[in-house]
Amino acid sequence: MPGWEAQRSLSPGYNPKYRQPKPGFKEASVVGIISPINDKLHLTFIKRASHYKDDKHKGQISFPGGKIEGNETRIEAAYREVQEEIGISENDIEIIGELTSLYVFVSDFMIYPFLAISKSEMQFVPDPLEVEDVINWPIEKLLKGPFIKDITIRGTTIKDVPYYPLNEEVLWGATSMVTAEILALCEKVKP
């Protein structure tokens, strides 16, 4: 399944706005990191800090990442953001490829997702200003989804949203769309 097709399968109500950036959009890099924990592959997510008043994604589940600054390349921003947000250095992970870009119309960001691997279990040092929690979730559990539910966000209820449950947390929207692409790749390389 090509990247956009995998992403589209998790788009809430299939919203074509994810493919239609406005002029002057901002750019960000995010990183999905696959690592082994107790002989099972896990994907790393963060819960974004809830204390930022104007952050449209506060308290939500996302991948480590953030805005591309100055003359940085996408990959330089990806490595920098992983270091800043969860304390994982460039020496601890290897970015193995870029996934399908995705426009997040709610915050006007074009997201450039990368896939990385770590050959050993990582020791996180989350930045408390940006990250409430780091969540490593077994890929085999993600492959059992997605599921569907109504989600209320900023006072609005969105019906029949595809999502992945991460215990009490809900992985949905742009991050779940990128996750779907990662899972499609994992399915391709399954023994």
N, C-alpha and C positions, 0 to 999 in steps of 0.2 A: 504494500500500500504506500504510494508516494506520500511525502511529508504533509502536504496540504490536505490530502484526503484523510489521513489519520487525524490531523488537527480538527478538521471540519466535523468529524464524528463526535467530538466533545464540545463543539460550539453550542452555547446555550441557545436553543431554538434556532439553530443555524443563523447566525447574524452576519450578513455579508460585510458589515462595517469592519470586521477583522482584516479585510483585504483592501480597504479604501482609505489610505492615509490622507490627512488634511495637509495642505501646504505648510511648511515650516515645522513639521513634527520634530519632537525630541528623539534621541536615540539612546538605547541602553543595551548592555550585554548581560545575559544570565547564563548560569552553568548548572546543568544537571550532572551530578557526580555519582557514578556507580562504584560501590566499594563492597568488599566482603566483610561480613560480620557473622561469626559462628558458622562459617562455610556456606552462607547464603548471600546472594547478591542483594544489596540494598540501594535505594535511591535517596539522596539527601535533599531535604526541603528545609526552609526556615518558616517560622511564624513571624511575620513582620511586627515591629513594635506598634503598640496601640496608642501611644501618647502623642503622636503627631496629629495636630488638629486638622491640617489641610491635606493629609495623605489619603487619597481615595481608596487605597488598598491596605490601610492600617488594619492590623490584626488578622490579615489573611495569610494563607499559605502560599509561598512562592519559592522560587529557586534563588540561591544567592546571586546577587547581581545589582546593577545600578547604571546610572547615567554615564555615557562615554564623555570624558572630559578633554578639553583642549584638542591637541593633535594625536591623541591616543588612537591606536587601531582598535578594532572590536575585540580582538583576542587579548590585547594589553589591558583593556578595561575589564574583561572577564577575569583574568588572573588577579588584578588589583582588587576588584570587588570581593572575590572569594577570600582574599587575605584580610581585607578590612572587616567584612561582616562576620566571618566564622573562624578567622585565624588560621586558615589553611594556606600554606605557601605554594608557590609555583613548583617547588621541589617535591611536594607531597602528592600532586595530581598531574595527570597528563591529558591535555585536551586532545581528543582523537578526531573531532570533526565538528562542523557547524551544521545546525539543523535549519529547518525552514523558518525564515523570519515571519514575524506576526505583529500586526499593528493593534495596539491596545487603545481603542478609541476613547475610553473613559478618562484616561490620563494623557492622551495624545503622545504616546511613546511607540516608536518602532522598536520591537524587541528582537535582538539577534541572539538566539539560543545556541549554546555549545554543549557538547557531550564530552565528559571527562571521566577518567577512571583513576582509582587509587588502588594499588596492589595490596594495601594493608588497611586495617581499621584506623580511622582518623581520630585525632584528639582535637576537639573543637574548643576554640576560645571565642565565643560569640561577643560581638559588640553590643552591650546592653542598650545603647541609644537606638540601635537599628533592629535588633533581633530579640524577640521574646523567648524563642526556643529553637533548637535544631532538632529536626525529626528525620531519623533514618528509617525508611519503610521498606519491608521486603518486596522485591519485585514480584515474587510469586503471588503475593496478596493483591498487588495492583492488577495483575493479569486476570483476576477473578471478576473485575469490574469492567466497565463502569456501571453505576447504578443511577437511578433517576429520583429526584425529589424537588419540591418547591424550596427556593432559597430566598430569604428576606435579607436585603442589603440596603443600607441607608434609607430604611423606611419603605422600600419598594419590594414587592414579592415577584420573583421571576418563577414562572411555572415550568415544571418538567425539565429541570436542569440536570444534565449528565454530570456525575461527580464520582470521586473516589473517597471512601471513608478512611480517615487516618485516626483511629480511635474516636475521640470526641471532636476532632477537627474535620473540616470538609475541604477537599481539594477540588476546585472547580474553576471555570473561566479559562483565562489564557494559560495559566500554569498547567491545568489539566489537559489542555489542548497540546501543549508541548510534551507533556507526559505521555499522551497517546502516541505521539510520533516515536518517542523513545521505546515504548512498549512494542510498537510495530517492528522496530529494528531488532529488539530482543527476540521477538518471535521468529524473525528470519534466521537468526544465528543459533537457535535452539538445536541441541544435538538430536 
